[in-house]
Amino acid sequence: MKIVSDKTKQFLVLLLKIIVVSSAFYYIYNKLSTDNTIDLVLLKTVFVDPQHRWSLLALLFLTFSNRFIEILKWQNLASLIQPISVGQATKQVLSALTLGIFTPNGIGEYAGKALYFAKKDTGKVIFLNMLCNGVQVIYAILFGLLGLTILNYTHQFIPPYYLWILYGIALTILLLLFSLRHLSIKGYSMHTVIQMLQEIPKNKHRKNLFLALLRYASFTHQYVILYYLFGVDIPYFDLLCAVSAIYLLASSLPNFQFLEFAVKGSIAMFIFTALDVNQWVVALVATLIWLLNIVLPISIGSYFVLTFKVKK
């Protein structure tokens, strides 16, 4: 006997879709209407300057490539469950991004992608999504620690022993994972995860690593271009180290995606203040990065959420 009719289910699903999309756009509107960092006159001056033409084209290309590479990463891994096209991967990634905006550290993305697959594949979808995001985190840690170390050596803005604490935490986590690799929680352990990783073809791992590196280069250079557009005079290598350090520190803090711009913005202010960069410029760049990397994809993803059809 059916407890809820099909029409009622359809109505509830539609209502949920509208709530998710409306909440996303309300948040975007609320943020933009109260944001005092966006100076439209200055933006117009910078963006219409003919000298900035190639820089703006490069920024647009990196904005596109940042999300498109993520789509290719997911297509590469999701094909282990079933072959999917670039269009299908686009729907899944952007829908998941929209659903994950209000969840801690984007956890909702896992559920968003799982909706596109059979229920029996949910565990595998979650594992592959963890692999997709995990490689990105590894690059953020490696390059972030390297950038933070180099930057603090040339422009000491934190006591050196803080760095040693970071190294100690990273090493302790690695040792714990290694020593507890056989500890099982609900049938899963690090040993199980390693076995699952070994079952994935090496060419899939290589492609995932390569695409993750390209994506890391894309979003870090978005920052570099924007800072140079707004007249920041810092050597390229120092600026790249600073951006890498920001991503490391921001990634290590639990946060919601819709608050990501505030977290990264506050950390950026702390680091760039030591480099004598105007805090107003730092806040403006953080807002623009948020618009390019979050607002634009969510605007497209909202359409996919509204048109998503629940499998029977």
N, C-alpha and C positions, 0 to 999 in steps of 0.2 A: 504494500500500500504506500502510495506517495504521500509524504508529509507536506511537501511543498510542491505546488504545480510548476510545470515548465514555464508558464508565463510569469509566475512570481519570481522564479529563478532568473529569468531574462531581465526582469525589471530591477532586481537587486544587483545583478552584475552591471547593468547600465548605470544605476545609481552610484555604485562603487567607482566606476570609470569616471563619471562626472565629478565626484568628490576629489579623486586623485588629481585630475587635470585642473580643476578649479583651484584646488589648494596650491598647486605648483605655480599657476599664473598669478594667484593672489600674492603669494610670497614674492614673486618677481616684481610685481607692481609696487608692493609695499616697500621693497628694498630700493627700487629706483626713485620712488617719490620722496623718500626720506634721506637719500644719499646726497650729501653736500660736496662730495669729492669730484663729481662730474661737472666740469666747467665746459659747457658746450661751445663757448667762444674760443677757448684754447684748443679744444678738439678740432674745431673747424679750421683754425689757423694751421694746426699741424697736418691735418689730413688733406688740405687743398694745396699745400706747398709742393710744387713740381719736383723739388729736390728729394722729396720723400716717396716718390712714386714707386720705386723699386723696393724700398723697405716695406711699404704697405702691401705690395703684391706678395712679397715673401711672407709677411705676417698672415695674409689670407691663405696662402698655400699651406703654411704650418698649421693653421687652425683647422683646415680641411684634413690634412694628413694625420693630425693628432687623433681625431676620432675615426678616420677611415682605417688607419693602421690597427686600431683596437677592433674594428669590425673584421679585418682580415685575420687577426689573431684568434678571434672567436670562431670564425669559419674554419680555420685550420684545426682547432681542437674539437669543435662540435661534430666534424666529419667522422670522428671516431664512433659516434652514436649513429648518425645518419648523414649522408651528404646533403649539404645545404648550399644554396646560391648566395652570392654577395647581397642580393636584395633581401633574402630571408635573414641573413646574419645582421643586416642593418636594422630590420624590424626588431629583432630580438635584443640587440645591444641598446638601441635608443629607447625601447619600451622599458627595459630593465633599468636604465639610467633614470627615467621618469619615476618609476615605482620606488627606486632606492633613495630618492632625494630626501625623504623624511625619516630614514632609518639610520641607526648608528653605523658609521663607516660603510655605508652603502650596502648593508646586509640584504635589503630588499631586492637588490639586483639578482641575487641567487634565485629567489622565488619568481622574479619576473622572467628569467630565461627558462626556468623549469616549466612554466605554463605552456611553452611551445612544444614540449616533448611529452611522450607517453609517461604515465605515472610511474611505471616500472623503471624508467630511466632517471628519475629524480636524483637519486644518490650519485649517479655518474655525472649528471649535469652540474651538481654542486661541486664535485671533486674537480672537474675540468675548469669550472669558473675560478676555483681557488688556485689552480695551476696558472690560469691566464693572468690573474691579479698578482699571484705570488711572485712570479718572475719580475714584474714591474716593481714590487716592493724590494726585492733583492738588489736591483739596480739602484733604487733610491737610497738604500743603506750603503752600498759600496761607494758610489760616487758622492753621496752626501758626506760620509765620514772623510773621504779623501779631500773633498772641497772644504769642509769645515776645518780640517787640520791645516791645510795650506793657507787658508784665509786667516786663521787665528795666528799662524806663524808670522804673516806679513802685517796684519792689522789686529793685534791682540785685543779682543773685546770680551773674552771670558777667561777666567783663570785656567791655566793649562791642566790642572788636576780635574777639571770638569770633563775634559776630553778623555782622560784616563778612566773616569767613571763610565763614560759612554762605551769605551772599548771593553771595560770589565763587564758591563751589562750584556753586551753583544756576545762576548766569549762565554759568559755564564749560561746564557740561553742555549748556545750551541752545545755546550757540555751537558746540560740538562736533557736536551733532546736526544743526544747520543746515549747517555746513561739510562734514560727511561724509554729507549726505543722499543722495548718488549712489553712495556706497561700497556695493558689493554683497557680501553674505555668503550663499553657497549660494542665490543667486538673489533674495535679499531685501535691500532697502535702505530708508532712511527715505522716499525718493521713492515706493517701492512701497507702503509703509504708508500714506502720505498719499493715494495713489490709491485704496487699499482703503477708507479712511475716507470718501472722497468718494463712493464707490459706495453707501454706506449712506444710506437716505432721511433727510432732515433731521428728520422727526418722531421717528424712532428716537433720534437724537442728543439732541434736546430732552428727550424722556422720560427717557433715561438720565441726563442732567445733572440734571434735576429730582429724580428718585428718589434719586440719589447725594447730593444736598444734604439731602434729608429724612433719609436714613440717617445722614449725618454729624451732623445735629442730634439724632437719636434717641440714638446711643451717647454723645455728649458730655454730654447732659442726664441720662443714667443716672448718670454720675459726680456731676453737680451735686446731684441729689436725694439720693444716698447720703451725700455729705459733709454736707449739711444735716441729714439724719436722725441722724447721729452727732455733731451739735452743733458743726460747724465754722462759725465766725463770720467769713466772708470775703465781701465784696461780690460780688454775682452776676457782674458783668462781669470782675472779677479772677479769680474761680474758673473762669469759662469760658475765659479766656485761658490759665490754668495747664493746664487739661485739653487744650486745643488744642496747647499746647507739648509736653505729654507724648506725644501721638499723633504729632507731627512727629518727635521724637527717637527714639521707639520704632520708627517706620516706617522710619527711615533705617538701622537696624541689622539685619544679617542674623540671623534667628532661626527656631527651630522653633515652630509654633503651640502645642505643648504646653508650651513655655517662655515663651510670650508674657506670661503673668501675672507671671512673675519679672522679665522685662525692663521691662515697663511699671511694675511695682511699684517697682523700684529707681530708675527715672527719676523716678517720682512722689515718692519719698522725698526725692530730691535737690532737686526744685523746691519741694515743700511745706514742707521744713525752713526755707527762706528766708521762708515765710509763717507760721511759728510754728504749724504743724499737727503734732499728735502723730503720731509715726511709726507707732505701733501702729494708729491709725485709718486711716492711709494703706495699710498692709499689709492691713487688714481689708477696706477698700473694693476694693482690687485683687483679693482673693480672691473677693469676692462678684460682681464684674464677670465674672471668669473662670467662676464657676458659672453665671451667667445667660446669658452669651453664647457659651460654649464647651461646658460640660458638658450643659446642657439640649438644645441642638441635636444634639449627638453621640449622646445617648441615643436620640433619635428616628431620627437618621441610621443608627445601627447596625442598626435593624430593616430599613431599606431596603437596607442592604448585604447582610444575611443573606437577604433575599427576592429579591435581584437575580438575574435569569436571563440567562446569557450567550447572545448571539445566535449562531446557527449560521453 
